Amino acid sequence: MKQPEVIIQTDDVKVRVMPLSPGEITPMHYHSVVTDNIFCLSGLISIRLKDGGKEVVLRPGERFEIKPGVLHEVINSDKNQAAEYLLVQGVGPYDFLTDK
């Protein structure tokens, strides 16, 4: 996996360009305080929410918001090409929690 590119990072806000290799999936996780705003930059980005089994597919230019406490994973739906998304997180201290 290519490393994320940090655009802005303060105590309360993080903005990063997040690359995903073909077929890559982030671990199922949630944040206790921050809201995730995911903007698809390239490829097809799927966001799977554990509660309710909802899955949203984003194409370049589309956005999805994930509230604090919502278990989710981010997926590169394309097994042949890389994808990227802009991740805007805030406002509050960042955490990455996998158990709920």
Secondary structure, DSSP 8 states (H G I E B T S, - for coil): ----EEEEE-SSEEEEEEEE-TT-B---BB-SS-EEEEEEEES-EEEEESGGG-EEEE-TT-EEEE-TT--EEEEE--SSS-EEEEEEEESS----B---
